[in-house]
């Protein structure tokens, strides 16, 4: 796979982001090539790591997770071993959907879901008691104004 993607590769990636269940025949038709080379390109994009996985995006509210919140975690130590220990701990918490290490005052920001406020409070208590956690600040979401799970492929990366 070349370092730079051509327009067909980018078109394939755009189409797959829009509909990961599209058939190869339909994908090939949309990008303007025949099915066999389209399948070869998709497999090459997968092998090169451009396509990490395929999954369904679920509606958390319909599944009973009414609350979405962010937890900002400040650790008492930024030693690499302590950071990794916290990351391992967070991976065990199903209500934590995303964990991002940050620069600046906050060490980690966690995107969390919960069925209700009591469940979220229990999660915060668990986080507060985790190794090396100095404090946890939380913010409940009011609404989501944008939820773009896709990588913007409109402009050529330089």
N, C-alpha and C positions, 0 to 999 in steps of 0.2 A: 504494500500500500504506500503510495507516495506521501511525502510530508504535506503536500498541499492537495486539497480535494478539488476535483473539477466540478463544473456546474451540474453534471448528472449526479455525482455523489451527493452534493448538497441538496439537490432536488429529492433524491431518495431519502435522505435524512429528514427533510421537512415533511415528506409524506408519511414516513413511519412515526414521526412525533405526533402528527395529527391523528393517525389511526394505526396503531401497532398490530391490529388484526387484519389489515389489508392483505389480500392474496397477492402472491408474486405476479400473477398474470395482470391483475388490476394495477399494481405498482408499476410494472413495466409499461403498461399503456399510458399511465399518467406521466411518466418521465420520458416517454418517447423512444424506448428501446425494446428489443424482444425479451421474452421471459428468461432464456438461459443466461445471457450476459447480466441481466438484472439480478438474478439469484447469485451469480458469482460475485458481483459487486457488493451485495448485502452481506454475503459470507465474509468477504475481505474486510468490510467495515466492522463486522463483529470481531474478527480475529485481530484486527489492529486496535481494538478497544474504543472505537468511535461510538459503537453501540454497546452499552454496558449490560443491559438486560431488557426484558419485556415484562410489563406488569399492567394490571388494571388499577385505575385510580378510583378509589371507593369514596362514597359520600359518608363522612364520619358522623354527621348529624343523623342520617337515616339509620345508622348502625348503633345509635344510642350515646354517642360521644358529643353531648350538647355543648361542652365547654372547651374552648381553645385558649391557651394562655402561654405566656413566655416567662421563663424563670432566668434571671440573671444571677450567675453564681460567681462569687469571689472566693478564691482559695487562700489559705494562710501561707501556702508555699507554692512557688512556681518551678520547683525542681522537676526535671523531666520525669523522674520516676513517680512523683506525686500527681502530675498531670495525667500520666498514663493510667495510674490507679483509678483516678476519678473517671476517666473515659471508659475503663473496663466496667466500673460500677454502673455508669449511666446506661451502658449497653444492655444491662439486665433489667431495666425498667421499661415495661411495654408502653406505658403512657407517655414516655418521652419519645417523640417522633423524629426530632432532629436535635443534634448537638453540634454547636460550632464553637471552636476556640477562637477567642478574639485578642487583639492587641488593645492596650489601654487599661482602664480601671477594672473592667469586668473580664474575668478569665473565660467564662463560657456563657453562651446564651442557649437555652433549651426551648424548643417548641414542644408543647405538651397538649394532650387531649385528655379529657376526663368525662365520665358520664354526668357528674354533678360537682358542686363546689366542695362537698365533704371529701370526695375522692381526690380532688386536686389538693386540698389541704393535707390529706394523708401523704400524698406524694411530696409536698413541700417539707413536711416533717421528716420524711425519709431522706430527702436531699440534704436538709440541714444537719442531719446526723451523720452524713457520709464523711469518710476520712478526708481531712485537710480542708473541709469547707468552713470558711470564715463566716459568710452570710449569704443569704438568698433573698433577692428582691423579685417580686412578681408583678406582672401586669396581665389582667384579663382582657381578652379581645372583645370589642364591641361589634365589629363587622370586618369582613374581608373585602377590600376594594380591588384587589388584583391577586390572582392565583395562577401565575404562568409557570407551569412546571417544565416548560420547554426552553431549549437553548435558542437564542435568536440567530437565525441563519441567513437573514436578509442581506447583511453586509459581509463582504469578504474580510476575513481576519488578516491583519498584517503582521 
